[in-house]
Amino acid sequence: MRGYMPPYGEIQFQHLVLMIGFGILAAILVILARGSEIFNLEKDHSEGSGPAKEFGGGVSEGNRPVPLLIWLIFTGYFIWAAAYVIYSGIYGL
């Protein structure tokens, strides 16, 4: 086969996109994890925000809303699982 060139440029571009994409995703996840006090779905902390149970050694459990990071992880997992099942059903992986 004359004139055939392997797609090295496309492979390098895919690696670049994956590195940048995973880097941005990791940064967003760290920001959401660090700001879990600020980024949540329920803004009203006035009712029931005190410690629900006190354990020994200064450890207590609180009654606060679930952080946005946890909701994103749960929904992302279920969306990925549904897409994987549909994709593997169509293409027979």
C-alpha positions as CSV (number, residue, x, y, z in Angstrom):
1,M,0.0,0.0,0.0
2,R,1.7,3.2,-1.1
3,G,0.8,6.5,0.4
4,Y,-0.7,5.0,3.6
5,M,0.2,6.9,6.7
6,P,-0.8,5.6,10.2
7,P,-3.1,7.9,12.2
8,Y,-0.4,9.0,14.6
9,G,-1.7,12.6,14.7
10,E,-5.2,11.5,15.6
11,I,-3.8,9.2,18.4
12,Q,-1.8,12.1,19.8
13,F,-4.9,14.4,19.7
14,Q,-7.0,11.8,21.5
15,H,-4.4,11.5,24.2
16,L,-4.3,15.3,24.6
17,V,-8.0,15.6,24.8
18,L,-8.2,12.7,27.4
19,M,-5.4,14.3,29.5
20,I,-7.0,17.7,29.5
21,G,-10.5,16.3,30.0
22,F,-9.4,14.1,33.0
23,G,-7.5,17.0,34.4
24,I,-10.4,19.4,34.3
25,L,-12.7,16.7,35.7
26,A,-10.3,16.0,38.6
27,A,-10.1,19.8,39.3
28,I,-13.9,20.1,39.3
29,L,-14.2,17.1,41.7
30,V,-11.6,18.6,44.1
31,I,-13.4,21.9,44.0
32,L,-16.8,20.3,44.7
33,A,-15.3,18.2,47.5
34,R,-13.5,21.1,49.2
35,G,-16.6,23.3,48.9
36,S,-19.1,20.7,50.1
37,E,-20.2,23.1,52.9
38,I,-21.1,25.7,50.2
39,F,-22.2,23.6,47.2
40,N,-25.3,21.7,48.2
41,L,-28.8,21.4,47.0
42,E,-30.5,22.6,50.1
43,K,-29.6,26.1,51.4
44,D,-31.6,26.1,54.6
45,H,-29.4,25.0,57.5
46,S,-31.4,26.5,60.3
47,E,-33.6,23.5,61.2
48,G,-31.8,20.5,62.5
49,S,-28.3,21.6,61.7
50,G,-27.0,20.7,65.1
51,P,-25.2,17.4,66.0
52,A,-27.6,14.5,65.9
53,K,-25.5,12.2,67.9
54,E,-22.3,12.7,69.9
55,F,-19.6,10.0,69.9
56,G,-16.5,9.9,72.1
57,G,-13.4,11.9,71.3
58,G,-15.2,14.9,69.9
59,V,-16.7,13.1,67.0
60,S,-20.3,13.9,66.2
61,E,-22.6,13.3,63.3
62,G,-24.5,16.1,61.8
63,N,-27.9,16.6,60.1
64,R,-26.9,18.4,57.0
65,P,-27.9,18.1,53.3
66,V,-26.0,15.8,51.0
67,P,-23.2,17.7,49.2
68,L,-23.5,18.3,45.4
69,L,-20.4,16.1,44.8
70,I,-22.2,13.0,46.1
71,W,-25.3,13.7,43.9
72,L,-23.1,14.2,40.8
73,I,-21.2,10.9,41.5
74,F,-24.4,9.0,41.9
75,T,-26.2,10.4,38.9
76,G,-23.0,10.1,36.8
77,Y,-22.6,6.5,37.7
78,F,-26.1,5.6,36.8
79,I,-26.0,7.5,33.5
80,W,-22.7,5.8,32.6
81,A,-24.1,2.4,33.5
82,A,-27.2,2.9,31.4
83,A,-25.1,4.2,28.4
84,Y,-22.7,1.3,28.7
85,V,-25.6,-1.3,28.7
86,I,-27.2,0.4,25.7
87,Y,-23.9,0.8,23.8
88,S,-22.8,-2.8,24.5
89,G,-26.3,-4.0,23.5
90,I,-26.1,-2.2,20.1
91,Y,-22.5,-3.0,19.2
92,G,-22.3,-6.4,20.9
93,L,-19.2,-6.0,23.1
